[in-house]
Amino acid sequence: MTDANVLDLTPSKDGILYHLLRLGLKWDHSTESGETFCDYQSRVRADFDTDGTTATISDMDSHIGKTVTIDELAETTDIITWKTHEKENKE
């Protein structure tokens, strides 16, 4: 099988979708203005609009959030939330 016969469904490595998946978030739902990805175990929500230049990452428990660019997301290695912080402090 050659590369021409391969259907590649992976997102572009320079887009927000790739970085959200890399950080463990999964698609939750779409709206007219964008999409929402979540990690329910860590209690993280990410909303991004259809232009895909920024994403708002939020802690579902504390409702603290930050809007980040693709470049900032590319440099992100982990997302700390109340839930993940609480778990670390109990261990």
N, C-alpha and C positions, 0 to 999 in steps of 0.2 A: 504494500500500500504506500503510495507516495503522499507527500504533504498536500497535494492538490485534492486528495480523496478524504482528507481529515476535516471534520466539522469542529472547529475550535470555538467552544462556548465560554471561554474564560474572558473575564473583563480586562480591559486595557490596564497595564501596570501604572499608567500615569493618571488614572481617574480616581474619583472618590469611592466608587463602588469597590474597586480592588482593595483599597486600604481599609474600608469598613469590614469586608470579608476577612482580610488578613488579621484584623484585631478581634475576630470572633463574633461579629454581629451578623445577623441573618435577616433577610427581607421579611417585613411584617405587613405593610400595606402601602398602597399608592393613593395619592389624591390628585386633584387637578393641578396643584402647584408643585408636586414633587413626590418623594418616596420616604418611607420610614423603615429603618433597620433597627433591630433590637438584640440585646443579649439579656434574656430574662434572668439567667443565673447571676450575672453581675449587676443586673438592674441598670443597664445602659440603654439609652435611646439615642438614635441619630436621625435627624431630619435634614434632607437636602432638597433644594429646589431643582427644577428641570434644567437649569443652565449648568448645574454640577460644579460650580466654582467654590462653594463653601458648604460646610455642614455644621449644624448645631448639635453638639454632643451634650446630653443631659443625664444626670443621675435621677432615676425614676423615684427614689425615696426622698432625697433632699430638694429636688427640683433645681439644683444648681447646674448651670449649663454654660457652655462656651461655644462661640462660633469660631470655626477654624477654617483655614484655607487648605487646598490640596497639598501645598508644600508643608504646612504644619502637620497635617495628618500623615504625610509620608515619613516624617521624622518621629512620629509617635510610636513608642514601643509597648505601651500599656495604658490602660485607663483605670484610674482609682476612683471608686465610688464609696458611698457610705457602707454598702454591703461588703465590698471587698476589703475595705479598711477595717470594718468591724470583725470580719473573719480573721484577718492577720493579727489583730489585737487580742483575740481569744486564744490563739495558739501559743 
